[in-house]
Each structure stands twice: as structure tokens, then as C-alpha cells.
Amino acid sequence: KVDPGEKIALVGHTGSGKTTIVNLLMRFYDIDEGEILIDGVNIKEITKESLRNTISIVLQDTVLFIDSIANNIKYGKLDASFEEMKAAAILANVNFFVKKLPDRYDTMLTEGGSNLSQGQRQLLSISRAVLKDPKILILDDSVSAVDTKTEKTILENLRTTRAGKTTILIAHRISTIEKMDKILFIDEGKMVAVGTHRELYETCEDYRKMVELQKLEEEGGQ
């Protein structure tokens, strides 16, 4: 159960079922048993178009078009004004690098956005999703290519601007999830533990091992 406005994270080892949960919520395929409810309504009773207008999802692999940066962002809301588009870009930290480009938001992207870094492409995708202003925002490992400082800035911006709206985050870095309202630890398709970062660290051995392993990897990389 996720309350309106909650910021939750799904964590677990590779193959544990995190992305599957998102796929089911988006109705990329339907469940065989049980039900998924949004505001008390079974999602099978909602048209896929209406359901997906309620949700924005940002994947690790971005989809960008041969067009300007502005138009790539506005794909999330085609009738958005320049001011609305730029506000979304600022929230997702896109403005930080765009203002350094000669043509700024008129900069044309090459196929797949290959003239930007992977991290910059992820930020563009986040700004597009934010511009849509969805009731539910899903970030599926979509800040994996940005540095931790940028990541924290974006998450804090989302926390302050999306009051009353739900954010679901799938991530591997503990620094990404430790300030979320609720963390769900998924293992073999089941939710085995739920709580805050501190609660899970104290009560869930698998979560604690994951945190400690990341600490060792970070220390070893320094």
C-alpha cells in the first residue's frame, strides 16, 4: 500500500522483481491473480490510455528524438509554454548544462541524443516526465548515470515540488534511497521487508548486507 504523496523505493538484488512490479502497474502485461488498485479502482477497469496518462515512467535507457532539446522535453506535454518547459528542466538539473550550450534549448540532438552524455540524456528524460506532472512518477534506475550530488539535488527538488503526488523509485545506490519515506525490499518476487532506511538496516539482514557491501565497494574505489 502506498499513500498519496509518498516517496517510496523498491530495492533488491538483480532479478528480484522490482521492474516487474512497475511493468504490472503500467499494464505492459496483466497479472494472473490478485488485483492492483489505484484510488480503490482495479487498473483492469481503467483504459490503458487513461492509466498511462496518470503515470510517467523514466527508464534507465532513454528515448530521445532528432529535434531540439526544448521539443524533446515538451514531448511530455506538447502544449507546454517555454516557461513551463524550462521550470521542468531546472527541476531535473537540465538547465545546468543547457545554459552552457551555444544554442541552449534550441540545440539539436543527434539520433538517440548521442551528442549528450548518458547522464545528460537521463536528466532530459526526467524533465520530460516531470513536465507531464503525473499523479505517479516512476524512476526505474533512471539516475544511475548521474553523479551523487546531482542525484540528491533532483530528489530533493521532487520532494519539495511533488507534494501530494506519489513517486516510486527503483535504485541500487543506497544514497539514492535512504531519505525516501518508505523502502520495500524485494526478493524473488516477494516483499520481504518494508520500512525506512534506518528501520530496514536494523531489522532486515539482507538489506544491511547490501548497505555494508556498497560501503566496502565505495571505500575500495577511493
Solvent accessible surface area in square Angstrom, and as a share of the most:
residue,aa,sasa,rsa
1,K,207,0.88
2,V,57,0.33
3,D,64,0.33
4,P,108,0.68
5,G,17,0.16
6,E,31,0.14
7,K,14,0.06
8,I,3,0.02
9,A,0,0.00
10,L,4,0.02
11,V,1,0.01
12,G,3,0.03
13,H,98,0.44
14,T,131,0.76
15,G,77,0.74
16,S,6,0.04
17,G,18,0.17
18,K,14,0.06
19,T,60,0.35
20,T,58,0.34
21,I,70,0.35
22,V,2,0.01
23,N,34,0.18
24,L,36,0.18
25,L,22,0.11
26,M,8,0.04
27,R,32,0.12
28,F,102,0.42
29,Y,110,0.42
30,D,61,0.32
31,I,34,0.17
32,D,151,0.78
33,E,151,0.68
34,G,67,0.65
35,E,109,0.49
36,I,42,0.22
37,L,91,0.45
38,I,31,0.16
39,D,121,0.63
40,G,62,0.59
41,V,65,0.37
42,N,31,0.16
43,I,6,0.03
44,K,99,0.42
45,E,138,0.62
46,I,38,0.19
47,T,95,0.55
48,K,90,0.38
49,E,133,0.60
50,S,53,0.34
51,L,2,0.01
52,R,76,0.28
53,N,95,0.49
54,T,32,0.19
55,I,2,0.01
56,S,7,0.04
57,I,43,0.22
58,V,4,0.02
59,L,86,0.43
60,Q,75,0.33
61,D,113,0.59
62,T,36,0.21
63,V,95,0.55
64,L,13,0.06
65,F,81,0.34
66,I,116,0.59
67,D,48,0.25
68,S,12,0.08
69,I,0,0.00
70,A,13,0.10
71,N,73,0.37
72,N,2,0.01
73,I,0,0.00
74,K,49,0.21
75,Y,126,0.48
76,G,20,0.20
77,K,75,0.32
78,L,140,0.70
79,D,121,0.63
80,A,4,0.03
81,S,49,0.32
82,F,105,0.44
83,E,122,0.55
84,E,72,0.32
85,M,0,0.00
86,K,72,0.31
87,A,60,0.47
88,A,5,0.04
89,A,0,0.00
90,I,90,0.46
91,L,21,0.11
92,A,0,0.00
93,N,32,0.16
94,V,0,0.00
95,N,28,0.14
96,F,116,0.48
97,F,19,0.08
98,V,0,0.00
99,K,99,0.42
100,K,136,0.57
101,L,46,0.23
102,P,131,0.82
103,D,90,0.47
104,R,138,0.50
105,Y,15,0.06
106,D,105,0.54
107,T,21,0.12
108,M,110,0.49
109,L,3,0.01
110,T,65,0.38
111,E,134,0.60
112,G,40,0.38
113,G,0,0.00
114,S,80,0.52
115,N,74,0.38
116,L,15,0.07
117,S,60,0.39
118,Q,83,0.37
119,G,10,0.09
120,Q,51,0.23
121,R,54,0.20
122,Q,0,0.00
123,L,11,0.05
124,L,2,0.01
125,S,11,0.07
126,I,0,0.00
127,S,0,0.00
128,R,32,0.12
129,A,8,0.06
130,V,20,0.12
131,L,15,0.07
132,K,68,0.29
133,D,83,0.43
134,P,4,0.02
135,K,129,0.54
136,I,21,0.11
137,L,0,0.00
138,I,0,0.00
139,L,0,0.00
140,D,13,0.07
141,D,21,0.11
142,S,0,0.00
143,V,3,0.02
144,S,46,0.30
145,A,41,0.32
146,V,11,0.06
147,D,84,0.43
148,T,63,0.37
149,K,165,0.70
150,T,19,0.11
151,E,0,0.00
152,K,109,0.46
153,T,54,0.31
154,I,0,0.00
155,L,28,0.14
156,E,86,0.38
157,N,39,0.20
158,L,3,0.02
159,R,81,0.29
160,T,91,0.53
161,T,82,0.48
162,R,9,0.03
163,A,85,0.66
164,G,58,0.56
165,K,60,0.25
166,T,14,0.08
167,T,3,0.01
168,I,17,0.09
169,L,0,0.00
170,I,3,0.01
171,A,4,0.03
172,H,86,0.38
173,R,72,0.26
174,I,15,0.08
175,S,35,0.23
176,T,4,0.02
177,I,0,0.00
178,E,66,0.30
179,K,159,0.67
180,M,14,0.06
181,D,60,0.31
182,K,45,0.19
183,I,0,0.00
184,L,22,0.11
185,F,0,0.00
186,I,3,0.01
187,D,48,0.25
188,E,149,0.67
189,G,56,0.54
190,K,146,0.62
191,M,106,0.47
192,V,81,0.46
193,A,19,0.15
194,V,74,0.42
195,G,10,0.10
196,T,53,0.31
197,H,41,0.18
198,R,173,0.63
199,E,90,0.40
200,L,2,0.01
201,Y,63,0.24
202,E,113,0.50
203,T,109,0.63
204,C,15,0.09
205,E,98,0.44
206,D,58,0.30
207,Y,0,0.00
208,R,79,0.29
209,K,119,0.50
210,M,24,0.11
211,V,5,0.03
212,E,64,0.29
213,L,100,0.50
214,Q,31,0.14
215,K,98,0.41
216,L,117,0.58
217,E,108,0.48
218,E,104,0.47
219,E,111,0.50
220,G,67,0.64
221,G,69,0.67
222,Q,180,0.80
